Amino acid sequence: MADITCNVVKDLLPLYVDDVLSDDSRKVVDEHIAVCAECTDYFQKMKNPAAADDSAKHSADKETLKKIRNKIRKKRLMTAIVTAVCIAAIAGGLFYGIVVRENYIPYEEAGLYVSDEAIRSNREFYKSSGIYTPDGETLFMYMTTTTYTELKGNGLETGWPVISLTGDALTMVVEDDNGNRTEQVCREIYYIPEQGARQLMKVIKWSDDNVDEEIEALKDTSILLWKAE
């Protein structure tokens, strides 16, 4: 085979395709493209330009289709993520609203009454909570329920004691930071309004400033359930 470069062969290929080369030159090109894949491909494209265009177009179409598919996949993935987040948010909201969120029970619906040394309720579904004043003499209480508690259908027995009024139940021993123990006895119990209950839900202990005024103000808006004789 003659010593000829690819660039020379490519220059000769147009003449080769038109069959106007001399026999010697044609033989040189034949020998080169027989062993050179690059020049063979170049020759095929020159010989059949329509097929080369179709191949290029097909390749471009495949790339475009691939991009479209990727966009569709990304869109579906984003839709799935957004849907999952929305479902989780709705489920979380429903769970909180039905199972967790405590609904205040107004005094008129609490069904509270004093009987046999206890404050009792004629309700089946409730949760009672409360907080004592620093001296332990006053208990502010309230009752709550949840939608789930009301729906599940098994509650407390009506008339069951909410708060026992026996001496032991109303007495507690408080120990200060120095280890001194003091006995405190509850002497009055109030049912507080919803606003007061919402405030007490956040109270860990009474503030040191104006605590007496706060207690008296809360008493003024609450309903006295029981007071020691």
C-alpha positions in Angstrom: 0.0 0.0 0.0 1.3 3.5 -0.9 2.4 5.8 1.9 -0.5 8.2 1.9 -2.2 10.2 4.7 -5.8 10.3 5.6 -6.0 14.0 4.6 -4.7 13.2 1.1 -7.2 10.4 0.7 -10.1 12.6 1.8 -9.0 15.1 -0.8 -9.1 12.4 -3.4 -12.4 10.8 -2.3 -14.6 13.3 -4.2 -12.8 12.3 -7.4 -12.9 8.7 -6.4 -16.7 8.9 -5.9 -17.1 10.5 -9.3 -14.8 7.8 -10.8 -12.4 10.2 -12.5 -9.2 9.1 -10.8 -6.5 7.4 -12.7 -6.1 3.7 -12.1 -2.9 4.2 -9.9 -4.6 6.8 -7.8 -7.7 4.7 -7.4 -5.7 1.8 -6.3 -4.0 3.9 -3.7 -7.4 5.0 -2.3 -8.7 1.4 -2.4 -5.8 0.1 -0.4 -6.1 2.9 2.2 -9.8 2.7 2.9 -9.5 -1.0 3.1 -7.5 -0.6 6.3 -8.7 2.8 7.6 -12.0 2.9 9.3 -12.1 6.7 9.5 -11.7 7.1 5.8 -14.1 4.3 5.1 -16.8 6.0 7.1 -16.0 9.3 5.4 -16.3 7.6 2.0 -19.6 6.0 2.9 -21.1 9.4 3.9 -19.9 11.0 0.7 -21.3 8.1 -1.3 -24.7 8.2 0.4 -25.2 11.7 2.0 -29.0 11.1 2.5 -28.3 8.1 4.7 -25.8 10.1 6.7 -28.3 12.9 7.2 -30.9 10.4 8.3 -28.5 8.9 10.8 -27.6 12.3 12.2 -31.3 13.2 12.4 -32.1 9.9 14.1 -29.3 10.5 16.6 -30.6 14.0 17.2 -34.2 12.7 17.6 -33.0 10.1 20.1 -31.2 12.8 22.1 -34.3 15.0 22.1 -36.5 12.1 23.1 -34.1 11.3 25.9 -34.2 14.8 27.2 -38.0 14.8 27.1 -38.2 11.5 29.0 -35.8 12.9 31.6 -38.0 16.0 32.0 -41.1 13.8 32.4 -39.3 11.6 35.0 -38.2 14.7 36.9 -41.7 16.1 36.7 -43.3 12.9 37.9 -40.7 12.6 40.7 -41.5 16.2 41.9 -45.2 15.5 41.6 -44.8 12.4 43.7 -42.7 14.2 46.3 -45.2 17.1 46.5 -48.1 14.7 46.8 -46.3 12.7 49.5 -45.6 15.9 51.5 -49.2 17.1 51.1 -50.5 13.7 52.3 -48.1 13.7 55.2 -49.2 17.3 56.1 -52.9 16.4 55.9 -52.4 13.2 57.9 -50.4 15.1 60.5 -53.0 17.8 60.7 -55.8 15.2 61.1 -53.9 13.2 63.7 -53.2 16.4 65.7 -56.8 17.6 65.3 -58.4 14.3 66.2 -56.0 12.6 68.6 -53.7 15.2 70.1 -55.5 18.5 70.3 -57.3 18.9 73.7 -60.6 20.6 73.5 -61.6 22.6 76.6 -64.8 21.5 78.2 -66.9 24.5 79.4 -68.2 24.4 82.9 -71.8 24.1 81.7 -70.8 20.9 79.8 -68.5 19.4 82.5 -71.3 18.0 84.5 -69.5 18.5 87.8 -71.1 18.1 91.2 -70.1 17.3 94.8 -71.1 14.0 96.3 -69.7 11.6 98.9 -66.5 13.5 99.6 -65.6 13.9 95.9 -66.1 16.2 93.0 -67.7 14.0 90.3 -68.8 14.3 86.7 -71.7 12.8 84.8 -69.5 12.8 81.6 -68.1 9.7 80.1 -65.2 11.3 78.2 -62.8 13.8 79.8 -59.3 14.5 81.1 -58.9 16.6 84.2 -55.9 18.9 84.8 -55.0 21.6 87.3 -52.5 23.6 89.2 -52.1 24.5 92.8 -51.3 27.9 94.1 -47.8 28.2 95.7 -49.3 27.9 99.2 -51.2 24.8 98.1 -54.5 26.1 99.5 -56.2 26.7 96.1 -56.6 24.3 93.1 -57.5 25.7 89.7 -58.8 22.8 87.6 -60.3 22.3 84.1 -61.4 19.4 81.9 -60.6 18.6 78.3 -61.4 16.0 75.7 -60.2 15.0 72.2 -62.2 14.1 69.1 -60.7 10.6 69.2 -61.7 10.2 72.9 -65.3 11.1 72.0 -65.4 8.8 68.9 -63.8 5.7 70.3 -66.8 5.0 72.5 -65.3 3.8 75.8 -65.0 6.3 78.5 -65.0 6.7 82.2 -67.9 5.6 84.3 -70.3 8.5 84.9 -70.2 9.7 88.5 -66.6 8.5 89.0 -64.6 10.9 91.3 -62.7 13.6 89.4 -61.1 14.9 92.7 -61.3 13.2 96.1 -62.1 15.6 98.9 -60.8 13.5 101.7 -58.1 14.9 104.0 -55.3 12.7 102.6 -56.2 13.5 99.0 -56.1 17.3 99.7 -52.9 17.2 101.7 -49.4 17.3 100.2 -45.9 17.7 101.6 -43.7 20.2 99.8 -39.9 20.2 100.3 -37.9 23.4 99.6 -34.3 23.8 98.3 -33.0 23.5 101.9 -34.7 20.2 102.5 -37.4 21.7 104.8 -40.7 19.9 104.5 -44.0 21.7 104.8 -47.5 20.3 104.8 -50.0 22.0 102.6 -53.8 21.5 102.6 -56.1 22.4 99.8 -59.1 24.4 101.0 -60.8 25.5 97.8 -61.2 24.3 94.2 -62.1 26.4 91.2 -63.1 25.6 87.6 -61.2 28.1 85.4 -62.4 29.5 82.1 -60.9 28.4 78.8 -58.5 31.4 78.5 -57.2 30.7 82.0 -56.8 27.0 81.1 -54.8 27.8 78.0 -52.5 30.0 80.1 -52.0 27.3 82.8 -51.2 24.7 80.2 -47.9 26.7 79.7 -47.2 27.3 83.4 -44.5 25.3 85.1 -44.6 27.4 88.3 -46.1 30.6 89.4 -44.1 33.8 88.9 -42.7 35.4 92.0 -43.9 38.9 91.0 -47.5 39.9 91.7 -48.5 36.2 92.2 -51.3 37.2 94.7 -52.8 39.6 92.2 -52.7 36.9 89.5 -54.4 34.4 91.8 -57.2 36.8 92.8 -57.8 37.8 89.2 -58.1 34.1 88.2 -60.5 33.5 91.1 -62.7 36.4 89.9 -63.1 34.7 86.5 -63.4 31.1 87.7 -66.3 29.1 89.3 -66.0 27.9 92.9 -66.6 24.2 93.0 -65.8 23.5 96.6 -64.6 25.3 99.7 -63.6 23.7 103.0 -65.9 24.5 105.9 
